[in-house]
Amino acid sequence: MSQSSPSEGGYGEAKRLVSLGKIEDAWETVKDMEPDDDGLHEYLRETHKHFLAFKEDINDIDGYKQTKSGHLKMWYRHRKGQPVHNVRFETELDTFPSHLVSIAREFDLIKKWDWMGKGFVKDTAVIAGMRNFELDAIARLWMPWPMKNRQVLLHACGVDRLDEEGKMYILFKTTHEDDIKKRLSSTDVSQDIRDRAEGLLATYAADSRKYQDTLVELSGIEITPIQQDKLYVRMTLHADPRLSIAAPLVEFFLKIFFPFAFKLIVKQLYKLKKPNSPYHERIAMRPYLYDVIEKRTAEFLGGVQDGSK
């Protein structure tokens, strides 16, 4: 197949689709074109690859054992000799999709939750949101002596597949400072965003020796709207916490921590039903994200009801 040049207009349409979370459609638009100078072709190719890998992963139950049943179902897997621990969740949530997405997108607010006296989560911050459905963020977690506190740099993006599959996705994995700077170099990124992100990266790099990096392999969340305010959610998390302790102890910790974290998420989603939640201000600030999500969900559910989906 002959290749088109970036100047023929396909990249403009791809950028529009990316701004709506239609990552797969954007990739289909440019996959046969020559790579552009802004790195969009490379970004879409990698995200497409990650998306396909996550779709396989979310349905891979081989080797997992169920550790929790009930409203929140949880499974755990650890393969002998491997540093990565695998956790799966499934649950139904009485919430709007925009509210659930805000918990992830407004990442800096997580440090203000009631984490056992607010001591466990030392810091969470958004480094940059270069595109509407994209995010780079950092989290720093307390660990008891003599272990070092942990930190993780994360890259996340949203994928809208409501028309094709009736689902939305959030993909996330560890990223690195050089990767963030590469994304910041795009001409679509404003100088204000670039300066703020580079300043935050420099600030966190200054005391990074105090922290042990945690690795998060490709993980994600699958969101299936049932009603406008009811969702079925599946999630996988694959992480190497860099802990020199036996796997059963890690499993024991995860079995306690994740249900606790889930309760905090549900608590925040409940608060979002009231007007005084700090998330409402953020949601109002980003209509290009949250209004789009609610509109797309309403369109999808309307199509389900009239039989067109």
C-alpha positions as CSV (number, residue, x, y, z in Angstrom):
1,M,0.0,0.0,0.0
2,S,1.4,3.4,-0.9
3,Q,2.1,5.8,1.9
4,S,0.6,9.3,2.2
5,S,2.6,12.3,3.4
6,P,1.7,14.1,6.7
7,S,0.8,17.2,4.7
8,E,-2.3,15.6,3.1
9,G,-4.6,16.4,6.0
10,G,-4.9,13.0,7.8
11,Y,-3.1,14.2,10.9
12,G,-5.6,17.0,11.4
13,E,-8.4,14.5,11.5
14,A,-6.4,12.2,13.7
15,K,-5.8,15.0,16.2
16,R,-9.6,15.7,16.3
17,L,-10.3,12.0,17.0
18,V,-7.6,11.8,19.7
19,S,-9.2,14.9,21.4
20,L,-12.4,12.8,21.7
21,G,-10.7,9.6,23.0
22,K,-11.2,7.8,19.6
23,I,-7.6,6.5,19.6
24,E,-8.3,3.4,17.5
25,D,-10.1,5.5,14.8
26,A,-7.2,8.0,14.9
27,W,-4.7,5.1,14.3
28,E,-6.7,3.8,11.4
29,T,-6.6,7.3,9.9
30,V,-2.8,7.6,9.9
31,K,-1.3,4.1,10.2
32,D,-0.4,4.1,6.4
33,M,1.0,7.6,6.5
34,E,4.6,8.7,6.9
35,P,5.4,9.6,10.6
36,D,4.8,13.2,11.5
37,D,7.3,15.5,13.2
38,D,5.2,15.8,16.4
39,G,5.3,12.1,17.2
40,L,1.6,11.5,16.9
41,H,2.1,8.5,14.6
42,E,4.4,6.9,17.1
43,Y,2.1,7.7,20.0
44,L,-0.9,6.2,18.2
45,R,1.0,3.1,17.1
46,E,2.2,2.4,20.7
47,T,-1.2,3.1,22.2
48,H,-2.9,0.8,19.6
49,K,-0.4,-1.9,20.6
50,H,-1.1,-1.4,24.3
51,F,-4.8,-1.4,23.7
52,L,-4.8,-4.7,22.0
53,A,-2.5,-6.2,24.7
54,F,-4.8,-4.9,27.4
55,K,-7.9,-6.4,25.7
56,E,-6.2,-9.8,25.9
57,D,-5.0,-9.2,29.5
58,I,-8.4,-8.2,30.9
59,N,-9.8,-11.6,29.8
60,D,-6.8,-13.7,30.9
61,I,-7.7,-15.5,34.1
62,D,-5.0,-18.2,33.9
63,G,-3.3,-18.7,37.2
64,Y,-5.5,-16.3,39.3
65,K,-7.1,-17.3,42.5
66,Q,-10.1,-15.5,43.9
67,T,-9.3,-13.7,47.2
68,K,-12.5,-11.7,47.7
69,S,-16.1,-12.2,46.6
70,G,-19.2,-10.1,47.1
71,H,-19.8,-6.6,45.7
72,L,-16.0,-6.2,45.0
73,K,-14.6,-9.4,43.5
74,M,-10.8,-9.7,43.6
75,W,-8.3,-12.2,42.2
76,Y,-4.5,-12.5,42.8
77,R,-1.7,-14.1,40.8
78,H,2.0,-14.4,41.3
79,R,4.1,-16.6,39.2
80,K,7.1,-18.2,41.1
81,G,10.3,-16.4,40.4
82,Q,8.7,-13.3,38.9
83,P,8.8,-9.9,40.5
84,V,5.4,-8.7,39.2
85,H,2.3,-9.3,41.2
86,N,-1.0,-9.4,39.3
87,V,-4.4,-8.3,40.7
88,R,-7.8,-8.3,39.1
89,F,-11.0,-6.6,40.2
90,E,-14.6,-6.6,39.1
91,T,-17.5,-4.5,40.5
92,E,-20.7,-2.6,39.8
93,L,-20.7,1.1,40.7
94,D,-23.6,3.4,41.0
95,T,-21.9,6.4,39.5
96,F,-21.7,8.5,36.3
97,P,-18.8,7.7,34.0
98,S,-17.5,11.2,34.2
99,H,-17.3,10.9,38.0
100,L,-15.3,7.7,37.8
101,V,-12.9,9.2,35.2
102,S,-12.4,12.2,37.4
103,I,-11.0,10.0,40.2
104,A,-8.2,9.0,37.8
105,R,-7.8,12.3,35.9
106,E,-7.7,14.6,39.0
107,F,-4.9,12.5,40.3
108,D,-3.5,15.2,42.6
109,L,-6.6,15.1,44.8
110,I,-5.9,11.5,45.9
111,K,-3.4,12.7,48.4
112,K,-6.2,14.6,50.2
113,W,-8.2,11.4,50.9
114,D,-8.3,9.9,54.4
115,W,-5.4,7.5,54.0
116,M,-5.2,6.2,57.6
117,G,-4.5,9.7,58.9
118,K,-3.3,10.9,55.5
119,G,0.2,9.4,56.1
120,F,0.3,6.5,53.6
121,V,0.0,8.6,50.4
122,K,2.8,11.2,50.8
123,D,2.1,13.0,47.5
124,T,0.2,12.7,44.2
125,A,0.6,15.2,41.4
126,V,-0.4,15.7,37.7
127,I,2.8,16.4,35.8
128,A,1.0,17.2,32.5
129,G,-2.1,16.4,30.5
130,M,-0.9,16.9,27.0
131,R,-4.1,15.7,25.3
132,N,-7.7,15.7,26.5
133,F,-7.7,11.9,27.3
134,E,-4.0,11.7,28.4
135,L,-2.2,12.1,31.6
136,D,1.3,11.9,33.2
137,A,1.3,11.8,37.0
138,I,3.5,10.8,40.0
139,A,2.6,9.1,43.3
140,R,4.7,8.8,46.4
141,L,3.8,6.3,49.1
142,W,5.0,5.8,52.7
143,M,6.6,2.5,53.6
144,P,7.6,1.5,57.1
145,W,11.3,1.5,58.2
146,P,13.7,0.1,57.1
147,M,12.1,0.1,53.6
148,K,12.4,3.2,51.4
149,N,9.3,5.1,50.5
150,R,8.0,4.3,47.0
151,Q,7.3,6.4,44.0
152,V,5.9,5.7,40.6
153,L,5.6,7.9,37.4
154,L,2.6,6.9,35.4
155,H,1.3,7.6,31.9
156,A,-2.4,7.0,31.3
157,C,-4.8,7.5,28.4
158,G,-8.5,6.9,27.7
159,V,-9.9,5.0,24.8
160,D,-13.6,5.3,23.7
161,R,-14.9,2.1,22.1
162,L,-18.6,2.7,23.0
163,D,-19.7,2.4,19.4
164,E,-17.7,-0.7,18.6
165,E,-17.8,-2.6,21.9
166,G,-20.0,-0.7,24.4
167,K,-17.0,0.0,26.5
168,M,-14.5,2.7,27.5
169,Y,-11.0,2.0,28.7
170,I,-8.3,3.7,30.7
171,L,-4.8,2.3,30.1
172,F,-1.8,3.1,32.4
173,K,1.7,2.0,33.0
174,T,5.0,3.3,34.3
175,T,6.6,6.0,32.3
176,H,10.0,7.8,32.5
177,E,11.1,11.4,32.6
178,D,12.6,11.2,29.1
179,D,9.3,9.9,27.7
180,I,7.4,12.7,29.3
181,K,9.8,15.3,27.9
182,K,9.5,13.7,24.5
183,R,5.7,14.1,24.7
184,L,6.1,17.6,25.9
185,S,8.1,18.5,22.8
186,S,5.0,18.3,20.6
187,T,4.0,21.6,19.0
188,D,0.5,20.9,20.3
189,V,1.7,21.4,23.9
190,S,1.5,25.0,25.1
191,Q,4.5,26.6,26.6
192,D,2.7,27.1,29.9
193,I,2.1,23.3,30.2
194,R,5.6,22.5,29.1
195,D,7.2,24.9,31.7
196,R,5.0,23.7,34.5
197,A,5.7,20.0,33.7
198,E,9.4,20.5,33.4
199,G,9.4,22.5,36.7
200,L,7.6,19.6,38.5
201,L,9.9,17.0,37.0
202,A,12.9,19.0,38.3
203,T,11.3,19.4,41.7
204,Y,10.6,15.6,42.1
205,A,14.0,14.7,40.7
206,A,15.8,16.7,43.3
207,D,14.9,14.3,46.1
208,S,14.2,11.1,44.2
209,R,17.1,9.3,45.9
210,K,14.8,9.1,49.0
211,Y,12.4,6.9,47.0
212,Q,12.5,3.4,45.5
213,D,10.8,3.4,42.1
214,T,7.9,1.0,41.7
215,L,7.2,-0.6,38.3
216,V,3.7,-0.8,36.9
217,E,3.4,-2.9,33.8
218,L,0.6,-2.3,31.3
219,S,-2.6,-2.3,33.4
220,G,-6.0,-0.8,32.8
221,I,-9.7,-0.3,33.6
222,E,-12.6,-1.4,31.4
223,I,-15.8,0.6,31.9
224,T,-19.2,-0.7,30.7
225,P,-22.1,1.7,31.1
226,I,-25.3,-0.1,32.2
227,Q,-27.3,3.1,32.8
228,Q,-26.2,6.7,32.8
229,D,-25.4,6.4,36.5
230,K,-24.5,2.7,36.7
231,L,-21.3,1.1,35.5
232,Y,-19.7,-2.3,35.4
233,V,-16.0,-2.0,36.0
234,R,-13.1,-4.5,35.5
235,M,-9.5,-3.7,36.3
236,T,-6.1,-5.3,36.1
237,L,-3.0,-4.1,37.9
238,H,0.5,-5.6,37.3
239,A,3.1,-4.2,39.6
240,D,6.5,-4.9,40.9
241,P,6.6,-3.1,44.3
242,R,10.4,-3.9,44.6
243,L,9.9,-5.5,48.0
244,S,12.4,-8.0,49.2
245,I,9.8,-10.1,51.1
246,A,8.1,-13.4,50.4
247,A,5.2,-13.4,47.9
248,P,2.7,-14.6,50.5
249,L,3.4,-11.5,52.6
250,V,2.9,-9.2,49.5
251,E,-0.4,-11.1,48.8
252,F,-1.5,-10.6,52.4
253,F,-0.8,-6.8,52.2
254,L,-2.6,-6.5,48.8
255,K,-5.7,-8.4,50.2
256,I,-5.9,-5.7,52.9
257,F,-4.9,-2.6,51.0
258,F,-7.0,-2.9,47.8
259,P,-10.4,-3.4,49.5
260,F,-9.5,-0.4,51.7
261,A,-8.6,1.7,48.7
262,F,-11.8,0.6,46.9
263,K,-13.8,1.8,49.9
264,L,-12.1,5.2,49.6
265,I,-12.9,5.4,45.9
266,V,-16.6,4.6,46.6
267,K,-16.6,7.2,49.4
268,Q,-15.4,9.9,46.9
269,L,-17.9,8.8,44.3
270,Y,-20.6,9.1,47.0
271,K,-19.4,12.6,47.8
272,L,-19.6,13.5,44.2
273,K,-23.4,13.1,44.5
274,K,-23.3,16.2,46.7
275,P,-22.4,19.8,45.5
276,N,-19.5,20.4,47.8
277,S,-17.1,17.7,46.4
278,P,-13.8,19.3,45.2
279,Y,-14.1,17.2,42.1
280,H,-17.1,19.2,40.8
281,E,-14.9,22.3,40.3
282,R,-12.4,20.2,38.3
283,I,-15.2,18.6,36.2
284,A,-16.5,22.1,35.4
285,M,-13.0,23.1,34.4
286,R,-12.7,20.3,31.8
287,P,-15.9,20.2,29.6
288,Y,-13.7,18.9,26.7
289,L,-13.3,15.7,28.8
290,Y,-16.2,15.2,31.1
291,D,-19.0,16.6,29.0
292,V,-17.7,14.5,26.1
293,I,-17.8,11.4,28.2
294,E,-21.4,12.0,29.4
295,K,-22.6,12.9,25.9
296,R,-21.0,9.8,24.4
297,T,-22.4,7.6,27.1
298,A,-25.9,9.0,26.6
299,E,-25.6,8.5,22.9
300,F,-24.5,4.9,23.4
301,L,-27.3,4.0,25.9
302,G,-29.9,5.7,23.7
303,G,-28.7,3.5,20.8
304,V,-29.0,0.4,23.0
305,Q,-32.6,1.3,23.9
306,D,-33.7,2.0,20.4
307,G,-31.9,-1.1,19.1
308,S,-29.3,0.6,16.9
309,K,-26.4,-0.5,19.1
